[in-house]
Amino acid sequence: MSGALRLEDLSGAEPDLVLTVPPEYEDGNGHVNIRHYFDLHARASDRAFERIGIHEPYRQAHELSVFSMEHRICYLDEVLVGQDVAVYVRFLTRSAKIVHGMQMLFNATTGALANTFEFVEGHVSLAERRTVPWPDDVAARIDEAIVDGSAWPALPHEPGLALR
C-alpha cells in the first residue's frame, strides 16, 4: 500500500520520535486511530523545532514561537498496537516568516512508510499574535536543516502545500 520509500532508506538520519504503540491508541478497526497520528506528528514537530532553537527558553526570552497554519496527512499503510514507529521531520523550504516541511512516519517493525504529514508553520510574535521574520540565527539553522534534508532520499510524493 505504501510508496517505495522504506525506513532503511533513511539510515544515518535521526528520527525525531520513536515509540512503541500502546494499546490505548487502537481504534475499532484494530489499528492506530487517526487522532493518535496527529499527536505523534505534533510531538515530532516539537522536537524538530527544538533542534533549530524554537523551544521554551526561546519563547520566554523573545516572546516568539511558531503557529501551525496548514497540515495535510496522507495515509499509506497501517500501524498496529505493539509495533514500533519512527517519525522523521524534513524542512523543505522557508520564506522570511514561514517554513514548509514534511514528516514521514514509518512502521519501524515492518519498515513501511505509514503516513506523511505535511506542514506549514508561521513564526509568530506572541505579543502581537502575527507572523514576524525569523531571526538571522534561526533562519540560518532552518536553511542548514533544509540542506541536510536534501541529502535524504526523494520524498514519497509531491508536496501538496506551499508557502503563502
N, C-alpha and C positions, 0 to 999 in steps of 0.2 A: 504494500500500500504506500509506503514512504518512497521518497526520491532516492537518488543514487548516493547521496551523502550519508556516510556512516560515521560512527563515533571514532573509529580508528583513523579516519581521515584527519582528525584534529589532534593527533598525537603531538605532544610538545606544547600545545596550548593548555592553559589552566582554566578549568571551569570556574564560574562564579558561584555555583551552588551544586552541592552533591547531597543526595538524600535517599534513604530507603523509604518507599511509600508506606505510610502507616494505614491500618485498617479503616480509620475514620475518613479516609479520602475516597473510599469506594462508594459508587452510586448503585442504583437499582439495576444497571446493565452489567455490573460486575467489573467495571474498570474505574479509573480515576474520574471523578466528577469535574466538570469544566471549571467550577469556581476555584478548585484547588490548583489548576494550571495557572490561573491568573495570579494566585498567591505565590506560587513558585517563581513566576516571572518577576513579580514585584520584589521579592527577596533578592533575586539575582541582580536586578537593576540597582537596588540599594548598594550592593557590593561593588558593582561596576562603577557607579558614580563615586563611591568612596575611594576607589583606585585613582580617580582623576582629581580628588581633593574636594568633592562635594559631600560633606559629612556634617555631623552635628557641630563640631568646633567651627567649621566654615560658616554654617548658618548663624551661629551665635555671634561670631566675630564681625560678619559682614552684612547680616540680615539679607542674605541671598540664598536661593535654593533652586530646585528645578520642579516644574509642574508638568504633569502629563497633559498632552494636547490631543494625541490621537494614538490609537492602537489597532492592530489587525492581527488576528490569530488564525493560522492555518493548521488544521489537524490532519496528520498524515498517518499515524499509527497509534495504537492504544498502549496504555501502560496499566499494569495490574498491581494490586496490593502486594507488597513484599519485594517488588522489583526495585532496582536502583535507578535513579535518574541523575543526569548531569546537565547543567544549563550553562551555555556559553553565550557571552554578550559581545557583539561586534558593533562598533561605531562605524557608520558608513560615510557620513558627511555632516558638515555643520555650516551654519551661517553665523552672523555676528551675535545672534541671540538664541539660536535653536540648534538642536542636534537630532539626527535621524540615525536609527540603528536597527539591528535585528538580533533577536535571541534565538538560539536553537536549543531545544530541549530534547535530549537523547534518552532513550531507554537504555541505560548502561548495561542492563542484564542481557539484552539482545543485540545491542549495538545500533538499533534502528533509530532514525530521526522520528520522534513522536509528534513534534509540532514546531512551528516557528511563531515568534511573537515580534512583530514589527512595531516600533515606537517612534514617536516624535515628542521630544521634551523641550520645554522652553526654560531659559534661565530667567529667574524672576526675583524682583525686589520684594521682599516680604513686607516692607514698609509701604511701598506704593502699589503692590499687587498687580504689577505689569511686567512684561518682559524687558530685560535690560541686557546690554552687551556682556559677553564673557570677559572676565579679567584676562589680561595677557597670559598669565601663568596657567590658568585653567584652559584657555584656548590652546595653548601650546601642548598641554597634556592630552587634550582631545585629539588634536592633529596627530600626535605621536601614536595614540591608540588607533586612529584611522589607518595610519601607515602600517602599524603592526598587524591589524586585521586584514589588510590587503594581501598579506603573505599566506593567509588561510586558503583552503580550497574555495572554489566558486560557491556562491550562495545556492541553496537548493532550489530557489525560484526567484524570479524578478521581484524586486520590492514593489509594493502597491501603493505605498505612501511616499511623500516627498516633503521637503522643506517648504514652508509657506512664506 
